[in-house]
Structures are given as structure tokens and as C-alpha cells.
């Protein structure tokens, strides 16, 4: 497929151009075909099912490269006891020094130089979301945070405000040197039923704390701001759009409650979409895979602003021949749509 350049010459689109054009509801030669981030343990399992190596997979099913900048968003040094009282916030704030050299990935100057000449999409993780920002890594801290929301909401607001200001300054550091194609807020906010916070509380405590980050992103011209969730966040979508998110990437959710066809019908071009292909259908085999892809992907591609992808991490229980059939059929549908 070809694109028409401003100079009148035809040339293949790069992966980066493809992603940007798709997110702009433009006319890409085809939408990007990203992988799901296949982990080494999955490759090892598939090698017992006919795969000769990771490079063999990329040869069999060509995909567009993408890269994500992952800065260190955690306290340095590690917090041994997360705040439960106002007088603990100053120490907590000092642990979130955005100018600590350990915040940026190793080999930062070399990476900056390489990214200037890239042809692939580059995204930046700017925030880990409410629960990780509050230090929830086990059930003890989870229970503690839920009580804090009820008993000390002002403490939680101030912690999230500190996190938001820290994330904004760190994003500023990156964006002064790197031109990114999308920003990602990771938000594991609940389960398949609903978020663990009401929309009103989520807006008051979480979304307001993101305001400094949004200001930095808008000032640097970042067009695509992604809400990557691991929960049924449908009830939050109107607020997400209100505050500046314009793309949803739902992972490992109830595929019926977060159905992308229904979301597109409801929100139209206000909400770009990444993912949406049911992992369970891929596990079930060829008939289910074909039914899933043919029902969802063509109409979403036709409406634009959509990057098709499985709705979660590929794990060792995924049969290799199922995944291979899924990727080949998806590539066929994408190519035909272009």
C-alpha cells in the first residue's frame, strides 16, 4: 500500500505515520499491527508446539514495532511504610524527586538520539494510576487505602496531588528532549463488575490530581492520551473524556460490558480505541476466532481511530496454532481494509 506525500511522491507509510494517521481518524495505508508483548515464557511454551524461535514468529506474522518509555515512577528509596497521616507526607514527597537521575531509563542520551530518527510509534507511561500511586501492592495496603478514602479523604487527595505534580515534572523532563506519539495512564481501578470508586470520588480525588500532567502533555502537543485500564471502567468514560483522555485501551476485562462496537456507537470519534479482541475467543480455536474478528474488526476499522489487538497479555495457556491463526487472519482483514 502507498501514501501520497505532500510532495506528490508515493511512499510506504512508516509504523509511526500509520499510528498517528489512525489516531487522527485519517487515511492510513492500513492500521498498525502491534504485538501483545509476547513474554519469553510464552515463546518457550510455543517452542514445544512448533515455533523455532522468537525471530521465527516475527517472520511468520509481520508486525509494526512500537516502543514505550518507562520512567521510574516509584518512590526512591522504596517506601517501607506508606503514609497514613498528614505528618508523613513530607518524607513521602522527598522520595518522589522527579530530578533523581534514576528516574530516566539507562542509556538515556543514546536513546534520545535513536528516537530522533525512528520510524515506529513511541509512547510514554506518565502515571501508574490510583492504587499503585497509593502503594497498593498487597491486600494489607489495599484495605488500608480503602479505609483512608472513607476516614481521611484529604490525606488521599494530598498524596495524589503530590503524585500528579511529580509525574508532570518528570513528563516535562522527557518531553523537552523527546517527541512522543502517545501518553499512557495505567489505571487498574477495579474488576469486571465496576470500578472500586464512585465516579464522583474518582473525579474529585484522582482526575483532579492528573491536571498538571494533562497541562504538560497539551503544551507539548501530545495528541493521543490513553486510559489503559484493567477493569470495567465504562461508568467512568464520560468523566475521562471531560478531563482530556481521548483513547481507551481496555485489558483483561469483561468483553461484553466493555464491548468496543457499543462504545464506538455511543462515543463516536471522541474515543479512540486500542484492543477489544476477546482473548477467550482466541483460546477457543478457529471458528471462534473467525467469528470474533469478522464481527468486530471490519466495522471498527471502517469507523476509524482503532488499533485491533487482543484485550490482554498472551499467556502460556494460549495454543500456538490458535495465536498464529488469529494473527494471520487479523493481518488479512487489516490489509483488505487498507
N, C-alpha and C positions, 0 to 999 in steps of 0.2 A: 504494500500500500504506500501511497505517496502523499505528501502535503504540498500545498502551494506556498512558497515563501513570499515575503514582501518584495523580493527582487524579481519574482516571476519564475524562478527555477524550481523544479520539483526535487524533493529530497526526502528520504525516510525520516520520520519523527524519532527523536530520542525518547528514552523512557521518561525523562523529566518533562519534556514537552507534552508527552502523552498524558501524564498525570495532571499537569497544570490545565491543559485544554479540557480534560474530562471534568475537573472540579469547577471549571468556568462554564459548564454546560455548553461547551463549544463543539467543534467538529474534529476530534482526533482521528488519525487513520484507523485506530482501534483503541479500546480502553486498555489500561495496563493489566498485565497478568502477573500479579505478585505471588510469591510463595507464602506459605503459612509459617515459615521459620522451622523447618524440619530439624529436630534435635538429633545429636549423634546416636542416642539410644534407639531412636526410631529407625535410622539408617541401618544400625546393627541388626535389628529385628528383621528388616526387609531383605538384608543380605542372605538370610536363610530362606527367602521366598523368591529369589531370582534376581535381585538387584546386585550388580557387581561393585557398586561404589557410589559415593555421593555425586561425583562428576558424571557418572552414567545417568543419574536421574535428571540432571540439568540438560543433558544431551537429548534424552528421550522426550522431555516436555520442557521446551524453552520457556523461560520466564523473564520478566523485566526485573532488573535489580532495583532494590530500594535500600536506603540506609537510614539508621536512626541514631541521633546524637543522644547519648545518655550521660548527663552530668550527674554528679553525686549530690542528691537532694536530701541526704540524711544528716543528722547531727554528727559533728566531728569535734571531739571524740564521741563515741557512742554514748547515748543516754542510758544510764543504768536504772534510773528511776524517773519516769516521765512525770511532768508537773501534775499535781493535784491541788495546788494552792497558788494564789497570786504571787506570793513572795519567792516562788521558784522560777518565775518567768524570765528574770534577768539572766540567770545562768543558762536557761534554755535558749534564749536569744543569742547569746555569745557562741553557742555551739552551732548556730546557723550563720556563720560568717560567709557571705557569698564570695569574698575575695580570697578565701583559702585556696592555695594552689592545687589542692587535691580535688577541688570541685570539677575541674575540666579533665576530659579523657587524656590518657597518656599519649605522647606524641602530638600534642595539640598544634604546634606550628606546622608540622608536616601535613597534618590532616587539613588545616586551613588551605594550604597551597594546593593540595589534591582536589579539594572541593571546588576550587575556582574553575576547574576545567571539567567538572563532572558532567555526565550525560544521564544520570539517574536521579530519581526523586530523593530528596533529603528532608527528614523530619526531625523535630526536636521535642523530646519529652520535657515539658515545663513544670508539671506538677504531678504528684503521686496520689492526689485525691484525699478526701476527708480522713478516712480511717488510718491510712498509713502516715499521714501528716500528724495524726494524734498518737502515733506509736503503737497502733494495734497490730501485734504480731502473735498474740495468743489469746485464749479465752479470758484470762485474768484481766488483761488490759482492755479487752473489748467490754467486759462487764463494767469496769471502772469508768470507761468513756461514756457508756450509756447512762450511768448514774450522774456523771458530770453534766451531761446535757440537760438533765432534769434539775439537779441541785445547784449547779454552778455554771449556768449558760454563759455568763460574762467571761469566765475563765476560758471557756472553749472559744468564744469569739476572739479573745486576745491572742490565743495560741494560733488560731487560723489566720489572724491578721499578720502575725509575725511570719508565719509560713508564706503568706501571699507576698509580703514585701521582700522577703528573702528570694523567693522564686522569680520575682520581677527583676531584681537587680542581677541575678545570675543569668536570666534570659537576655538582659541587656548586654552583659559581657559577651555572650555568644553572638548576638545579632549585630554587634558592632564589627564583627570580623567575618561572619558567615551569612550568606543569603540562603535561607531555608525555604522549603516549599509547603510545609505544613507544621503546625504545632499540635502536640497531643497532651491532653489532660487525661490521666488514667484515673478511673473512678469505680473501684469495686464497692459499690454503695449498698448492696443488698443481695437478694436472692431471686429465684424465679417468680416469687409471689409479688413482691413490691420492694421499693427502697425501704431502708430501716429508719429513714427520717421523713417527716411530712414535707410536702413541697414548701410550705411556709417556713419551716425551720431550715430547710436546705438552702433556700434563698437568703434568709437572714444571716445564717452562720457561715455557709460555705461559698455561695456565689458572690456575695459581697466581698469576701476575702480575696477572690480572684481578680477583682477590679484592677489592681496595679499591674497584674500580668497582662490582662487584656489591653491596657493602655500601651504597654511596651510593644506588644505584638502589632497593634494597629499602627503605631508610629513607625514601625519598620516595614509596614506594608505586607504583613503575613496574611494571605487571603483565606487560607483554609485552617480553621481551628476545630480540632477533632475532640469529641467527647467519646473516649474509649471506655465502655462500661462492661462489667461482668455481672449484670443484674437486669431485671426487668425495670428499666428506668422510664418507661413510656409516660408515666404520670408527670415526669419532670420536664419533658421535651418543650412545652410552651415556655417555661422559665429559662431553659438552656438557650433557646432562640432569642429571648428577650435580652439576655446578658451578653450575647455575642458568639455563642457556638453556632456553627453552620454545617457541621458534619458529624454523623453518628457512626461509630464503629462498635457494634454490639457483639460481645464474645460469650460463648457458652451460656446462652440464655434460652428460655422457653421460646422456641422459634415461632409459635403461634401468637403469643402475646406481643412479640416484637417483630411481627411479620412486615418485611420491607415493602411488599406491594401495598399493604394497607397504609403504612407510614408515608409512602410516596403519594398516595391518593389524598391523604389528609394534609400533608405539609408541602407538597409540590417542590418547587425549586428553592424553598427556604432551607431545606435539609438535604445535604449531600449524604451519600451512603457508601460505606465500605463493609463488605462481608455479606451476611444474610443467607448463606447456603448451609443447609442443615447437615451437621456432622453425622447425625444418626442415619440420615438417608444414605450418606456415603458408605457407612458401615454395612448397610443392608444389602448392597450389591447393585448390579447393573440396572435392573428395571426401576428401582427406587431412585437411583442416581439420575437416570434419564428423565424420569417424571419430575424430580426436583428442579433440575437445570432448565428443562424446556418450559416449565410453568413460570419460573421466576425471572430467569436471566434476560431473555429477549425483551419483555416489556420494560424492565428496569433500564436496560441499555438504550432502548428507544426513547425513554424519557430523559436520559442524560444524568450527569452528576453521580455516576455509580461505578464502583470498582468491585467486581464479583470476587468473592473469597469465601472459603469455609468459615463458619462462625466460631472458630476456636482452634486450640492447639491440636495438631495431629499427634496422637499418642501411639504407643506400641501395639495397642489392640486393633489398630486400623490395618486391614489386609492390604498388602502392597498392590495386588491386582485391582482392588476397588479404587484405591487412590489414583492409580495410573489411568483407569478408565475415566474417572472424574476429571482429571486434568486434561486429558486428550479431548474429551467431549466439550469441556469448557472452552478450550482453545479454539475448537471448531466453531462454536457458537459465537465467540468473540470475533473471530476472523470474518465470519459471514456478516456480522452486524456492521463491520467497518466498511 
